[in-house]
Amino acid sequence: MVSTPQQKKSTGRNGFKSGEFIVYPAHGVGQIVAIEDQEVAGHKLELFVIDFQKDKMRLKVPVAKAASIGMRKLSETDYVER
């Protein structure tokens, strides 16, 4: 059974926050548009909702799995220019 997701405010989770651009290894650059709670098969999950404009795709990633799948922040402009 899947419940209706509850959107949270833009507070950060694991160093990520809503509105931030990230890199997802399999899909490239996306933007976190929300952080929400959803119940799936009786388990409550906290999920990042990520939009990928290039592919016109939306992906939901468990907050607890973000680091292990390689999701990371974009590099800062200052760092890239070095």
Secondary structure, DSSP 8 states (H G I E B T S, - for coil): -B---EE--S--BTTB-TT-EEEETTTEEEEEEEEEEEEETTEEEEEEEEEETTTTEEEEEEGGGTTTTT-EE---HHHHH-
